[in-house]
Amino acid sequence: CIPSVGDVIFAGAETGGLIVMDRANPGSMERWIGGPGLSGNNVTGLAWTGRFLWVATLDNGLTRVDDPTSRTPNFRQYLDNLGSRRVTGVTGRFGGGSELVYYAMQGAGVGKIENGIAGLVYGADQDGLLSNDVNDLQLLGDELFAATDLGVSRLNGSLFVDANDGLTNPWVYDLALDAGGNLVAGGKGGVFRWDAQAEAWTSLGGIGSWVVGLAAQEDGTLWALGLDSSQDGVLARAEEGSWVSVAV
């Protein structure tokens, strides 16, 4: 996940923390690492709510970053009152003077942080999640979607409901918003777009491998990252209803 705040781009690394780069001055690249700054180095998700940058790590919880584009950002680590420190994704929004953040966990479901206070945790047994192993999260307006190996769960009020209609394979790795604000999902069955009226997924085709990551450019181009049978990376972009492979 690579959000931008103004001209500053943030990119998470698997073991190397967070890379921070100014588009106007690429040579000024910085790296934030675990310790006094980030809570961990294995970055699995990023979210800019409009107020704070949130950084999810698989090795040590969450970090909230205030004023992330300045030379002296303020870091607040979230290590306690979480369902688990093995965080796999994060999403959130800020509006009406209130910030709402959800984070996904490996083996512990979905957690909620409201105005900086961590508390409620949703689980499979009591709250309708398809699985406690949650791969990613995405807000579509006020609706929260959670991707798991058993399909997609959608938060409806205080409980999750299944949102698998149209998926050819329930194993979903990644959720994202395209340039038009539509929810898209990537997984073992390819790429899908959510139809809110039909409450079902529409297939956008496959790239010849499992899709483990999705990203949308401002010009509308949708990209898909996959892994083939040899665990080599596969990159493709959507063009006129089909996927075109890009050499990597």
C-alpha positions as CSV (number, residue, x, y, z in Angstrom):
1,C,0.0,0.0,0.0
2,I,1.6,3.3,-1.1
3,P,-0.5,6.4,0.0
4,S,0.7,9.9,-0.6
5,V,0.2,13.0,1.5
6,G,0.7,16.1,-0.6
7,D,3.9,15.5,-2.6
8,V,5.2,12.9,-0.1
9,I,4.9,9.2,-0.9
10,F,5.1,6.4,1.7
11,A,6.0,2.8,0.9
12,G,6.2,-0.1,3.4
13,A,8.9,-2.7,3.2
14,E,8.7,-6.3,4.3
15,T,11.6,-6.0,6.8
16,G,12.9,-2.6,6.2
17,G,10.4,-0.2,7.8
18,L,8.9,2.7,5.9
19,I,10.4,4.5,2.9
20,V,9.5,8.2,2.7
21,M,10.1,10.1,-0.6
22,D,9.3,13.6,-1.8
23,R,8.1,13.5,-5.4
24,A,9.7,16.9,-6.1
25,N,13.1,15.7,-4.7
26,P,13.5,11.9,-5.1
27,G,17.0,12.1,-3.7
28,S,15.7,13.1,-0.3
29,M,14.4,9.6,0.4
30,E,14.3,8.7,4.1
31,R,13.6,5.4,6.0
32,W,11.7,5.1,9.2
33,I,12.5,2.0,11.2
34,G,11.3,0.2,14.3
35,G,12.5,1.6,17.6
36,P,11.7,5.1,18.9
37,G,9.8,5.8,15.6
38,L,7.8,2.9,14.2
39,S,6.7,0.0,16.4
40,G,8.1,-2.6,13.9
41,N,9.9,-3.1,10.7
42,N,7.7,-5.5,8.8
43,V,5.2,-3.1,7.3
44,T,2.0,-4.7,6.1
45,G,-0.4,-1.8,5.6
46,L,-0.7,2.0,5.5
47,A,-3.6,4.4,5.7
48,W,-3.9,8.1,5.6
49,T,-7.1,9.2,7.3
50,G,-6.8,12.9,6.5
51,R,-5.5,13.5,10.0
52,F,-2.9,10.8,10.8
53,L,-0.8,8.3,8.9
54,W,-1.3,4.8,10.3
55,V,1.4,2.1,9.9
56,A,0.6,-1.6,10.4
57,T,3.4,-4.0,11.2
58,L,3.3,-7.8,11.3
59,D,6.0,-7.9,14.0
60,N,4.9,-5.3,16.5
61,G,1.5,-3.6,16.3
62,L,0.5,-0.2,15.0
63,T,2.1,3.3,14.8
64,R,0.2,6.6,14.4
65,V,2.2,9.3,12.8
66,D,1.2,13.0,13.3
67,D,2.5,15.5,10.7
68,P,4.1,12.8,8.6
69,T,5.3,15.2,5.9
70,S,7.4,17.3,8.3
71,R,11.0,16.8,9.3
72,T,9.9,16.1,12.8
73,P,6.9,13.8,12.7
74,N,5.4,12.6,16.0
75,F,5.1,8.9,16.5
76,R,2.6,7.1,18.8
77,Q,3.0,3.3,19.1
78,Y,0.0,1.1,19.7
79,L,1.2,-2.1,21.4
80,D,-1.4,-2.7,24.1
81,N,-5.2,-3.1,24.1
82,L,-4.9,-4.7,20.7
83,G,-6.3,-8.1,19.8
84,S,-2.8,-9.0,18.6
85,R,0.4,-7.3,17.6
86,R,0.5,-9.3,14.4
87,V,-1.3,-6.6,12.3
88,T,-1.9,-7.4,8.6
89,G,-3.6,-4.2,7.4
90,V,-5.2,-0.9,8.4
91,T,-7.8,1.5,7.0
92,G,-9.6,4.5,8.4
93,R,-11.2,7.9,7.8
94,F,-11.6,11.3,9.4
95,G,-14.8,13.3,9.3
96,G,-17.0,15.5,11.5
97,G,-14.1,15.9,13.9
98,S,-13.8,12.2,14.6
99,E,-11.3,9.6,13.4
100,L,-12.2,6.0,13.0
101,V,-9.6,3.3,12.3
102,Y,-9.9,-0.5,11.8
103,Y,-6.9,-2.9,11.8
104,A,-6.7,-6.5,10.6
105,M,-4.9,-9.2,12.5
106,Q,-3.4,-12.6,11.9
107,G,-5.4,-15.0,14.1
108,A,-7.3,-12.4,16.0
109,G,-9.9,-10.8,13.7
110,V,-10.5,-7.0,13.3
111,G,-9.8,-4.3,15.8
112,K,-11.3,-0.8,16.1
113,I,-9.6,2.5,17.2
114,E,-11.9,5.5,17.7
115,N,-10.3,8.9,18.2
116,G,-7.0,7.3,19.2
117,I,-8.5,4.9,21.8
118,A,-8.1,1.2,21.0
119,G,-10.9,-1.1,22.3
120,L,-13.4,-3.2,20.4
121,V,-12.2,-6.3,18.7
122,Y,-14.5,-8.3,16.2
123,G,-14.0,-12.1,16.0
124,A,-15.3,-15.1,14.0
125,D,-17.1,-16.8,16.9
126,Q,-19.1,-13.9,18.2
127,D,-19.3,-11.3,15.4
128,G,-19.7,-13.2,12.2
129,L,-16.3,-12.8,10.6
130,L,-15.6,-15.6,8.2
131,S,-12.1,-16.1,9.7
132,N,-9.9,-14.6,12.4
133,D,-7.0,-14.6,9.9
134,V,-7.7,-11.3,8.1
135,N,-5.5,-10.4,5.1
136,D,-6.7,-6.9,4.5
137,L,-9.3,-4.3,5.2
138,Q,-10.9,-1.5,3.2
139,L,-13.6,1.1,3.8
140,L,-16.1,1.8,1.0
141,G,-17.7,5.0,2.3
142,D,-18.9,4.0,5.8
143,E,-18.9,0.2,5.0
144,L,-16.0,-1.9,6.2
145,F,-14.9,-5.0,4.2
146,A,-12.5,-7.6,5.5
147,A,-10.6,-10.1,3.2
148,T,-9.9,-13.6,4.5
149,D,-8.8,-17.0,3.1
150,L,-12.5,-17.9,3.4
151,G,-13.9,-14.9,1.5
152,V,-15.0,-11.4,2.3
153,S,-16.9,-10.2,5.3
154,R,-18.8,-6.9,5.4
155,L,-19.6,-5.1,8.6
156,N,-23.4,-4.6,8.9
157,G,-24.2,-2.7,12.0
158,S,-22.4,-4.5,14.8
159,L,-22.0,-7.8,13.0
160,F,-20.2,-9.0,9.9
161,V,-22.1,-10.7,7.1
162,D,-20.7,-12.8,4.2
163,A,-20.0,-11.0,1.0
164,N,-18.9,-13.8,-1.3
165,D,-21.5,-13.8,-4.1
166,G,-19.7,-13.7,-7.4
167,L,-16.3,-14.8,-6.2
168,T,-14.9,-17.8,-8.1
169,N,-12.5,-18.6,-5.3
170,P,-13.1,-17.3,-1.8
171,W,-9.4,-16.8,-1.0
172,V,-8.9,-13.0,-1.1
173,Y,-5.5,-11.3,-0.4
174,D,-6.1,-7.7,-1.0
175,L,-8.8,-5.0,-1.2
176,A,-8.4,-1.5,-2.7
177,L,-10.3,1.4,-4.2
178,D,-9.9,2.1,-7.9
179,A,-9.7,5.6,-9.3
180,G,-13.5,5.7,-9.6
181,G,-14.0,4.9,-5.9
182,N,-15.1,1.3,-6.6
183,L,-14.0,-1.5,-4.3
184,V,-11.8,-4.1,-6.0
185,A,-10.6,-7.4,-4.6
186,G,-7.6,-9.6,-5.6
187,G,-7.1,-13.2,-4.7
188,K,-6.8,-16.8,-6.0
189,G,-9.7,-16.3,-8.4
190,G,-8.3,-13.1,-10.0
191,V,-9.6,-9.6,-9.7
192,F,-13.2,-8.6,-8.9
193,R,-15.2,-5.4,-8.5
194,W,-18.0,-5.0,-5.9
195,D,-21.5,-4.1,-7.1
196,A,-23.1,-2.4,-4.2
197,Q,-26.7,-2.6,-5.6
198,A,-26.5,-6.3,-6.4
199,E,-24.3,-7.0,-3.3
200,A,-22.1,-9.2,-5.4
201,W,-18.7,-9.3,-7.1
202,T,-18.1,-8.9,-10.9
203,S,-15.1,-10.6,-12.3
204,L,-12.5,-8.4,-14.0
205,G,-10.5,-11.4,-15.1
206,G,-7.2,-13.0,-14.1
207,I,-3.5,-12.3,-14.7
208,G,-2.4,-15.9,-14.9
209,S,-1.5,-16.2,-11.2
210,W,-2.8,-15.5,-7.7
211,V,-3.4,-11.8,-7.2
212,V,-1.8,-10.6,-3.9
213,G,-1.8,-6.9,-4.4
214,L,-3.8,-4.2,-6.2
215,A,-3.1,-0.5,-6.8
216,A,-4.9,2.3,-8.8
217,Q,-3.3,5.3,-10.3
218,E,-4.9,8.7,-10.5
219,D,-5.3,8.4,-14.3
220,G,-7.5,5.4,-13.7
221,T,-5.0,2.6,-14.5
222,L,-5.5,-0.5,-12.2
223,W,-2.5,-2.6,-11.5
224,A,-2.4,-6.2,-10.1
225,L,0.6,-7.9,-8.5
226,G,0.7,-11.7,-8.5
227,L,2.8,-14.7,-7.6
228,D,3.3,-17.6,-10.0
229,S,3.8,-21.2,-9.2
230,S,7.6,-20.5,-8.6
231,Q,6.7,-17.6,-6.3
232,D,8.1,-15.2,-8.8
233,G,6.4,-11.8,-9.1
234,V,3.9,-11.1,-11.9
235,L,2.8,-7.6,-12.7
236,A,-0.1,-6.6,-14.9
237,R,-2.3,-3.6,-15.7
238,A,-5.9,-3.4,-16.9
239,E,-6.4,-2.2,-20.5
240,E,-9.7,-2.2,-22.3
241,G,-11.2,-5.1,-20.5
242,S,-8.1,-7.3,-20.3
243,W,-4.8,-7.6,-18.4
244,V,-1.5,-6.8,-20.0
245,S,1.7,-8.3,-18.4
246,V,4.5,-5.9,-17.6
247,A,8.1,-7.1,-17.4
248,V,9.6,-6.8,-13.9
